[in-house]
Amino acid sequence: METNVHKYLLFDHFAGKSTAMQKRLIEDWLKHPQNQELFYEWLVEWERHSPQYLPELDQKLEAYIQHMAHSQHAGTAEQPETIQENTSEQGGSPWRFNRRLLWSAASLFFVLGLAAWLLQDMWLYTTYRTAYNETKTLNLIDGTKVILNSNSSLKIPSFGFGNRTREVILTGEANFSVKHTLDNQKFIVKTPQNLEVVVLGTEFTVYSRVRGSKVVLDKGKVQLRYQQGNTQKEMMMAPGDLVTVDLAGLANVRKIQNPKNHAAWAAHRFVFEGTTLQELTQLFEDNFGLKIRIEGEELKKLTLYGSFQAHSAEELLKALTEAANLSYTIQNDSIIVTDSLF
């Protein structure tokens, strides 16, 4: 009988469509420990493809408003005149009062729905985070090594990772050294910008922040999947390729000489190969949470070259300004960089 328990029977069960006999069959099947992890894996898969738990607040609220409006209209006609006068003296109609209650109820529904979504996310994934000016090394269960850069997060499925799935979700920046498996299982890095990096075994760095995405391939071969408008695009990368994808989904690829320089931050080393001061401000905001203002349009275009060792924002800023003969001052919550000659 237990062999009759399959994924699609459980999908019907999760949707509330299973019969009493099927429920009893599933209960017996779950008594075996080896089936319990499979149960949760299929539950995760079903929830990813079943949005029915998302609260339809707008539709439910509108239907409830119409119901209350109808009920209030019917009830008001039966109220004694003295009651109506008393309500008016208090400065508002019963409908206004009920509408306020209604919006309070809607807010409560929204908060409960949001809390359920957050708890579901916490249950489905184990999330690793780094603060500003912090890096973290992760050794995943499948043998993959990940170095997470500052102000970044990596979500790993709580169930089945390394067995039936090797998908992770990255926000920020990380360097991956992916271990090849005997069954050639793909390792997939997903980002909030709809970029996917699909690999078997390789070393690469992924950058995914609000301004766009970037992938640098050091060893092996990877496939990129990204969204350009309504079209799904794909691209194969070779070692030494640097691909940037902007917010519109436009991809640009170019060859670089030293791919490892783009992961030098893992050793607290920052390598600049023609980086402008304007681009430098983005690095300080991403990695250290600091806002830097460059005084003068020409100064923003100044390019930096070299390798700098720094364990803090202050160390890096001091080294860069001294090397480029620049000055900086701190005003409120901003750092202002100027030319030392002025």
Buried (B, 14 or more C-beta within 10 A) or exposed (E): EEEEBEEEBBBEBBEEEBEEEBEEBBEEBBEEEEBEEBBBBBBBBBBEEEEEEEBEEEEEBEEBBEEBBEEBEEEBEEEEEEEEEEBEEEEEBBBEEBBEEBEEEBEEBEEEBEEEEEEEEEBBBEEBBBEBBEBBEBEBEBEBBBBBBBBBBBBBBBBBBBBBBBBBBBBBBBBBBBBBBEEEBBBBBBBEBBBBBBBBBBBBBBBBBEBBBBBBBBBBBBBBBBBBEEEEBEBEBEBBBBBBBEEEBEBEBEEBEEBBBBBBBBEBEBBBBEBBBBEBBBBBBBBBEBEBEBBEEEBBEBEBEEEBEBEEBEEBBBBBBEEBEBBBEEEEEEBBBBBEEE
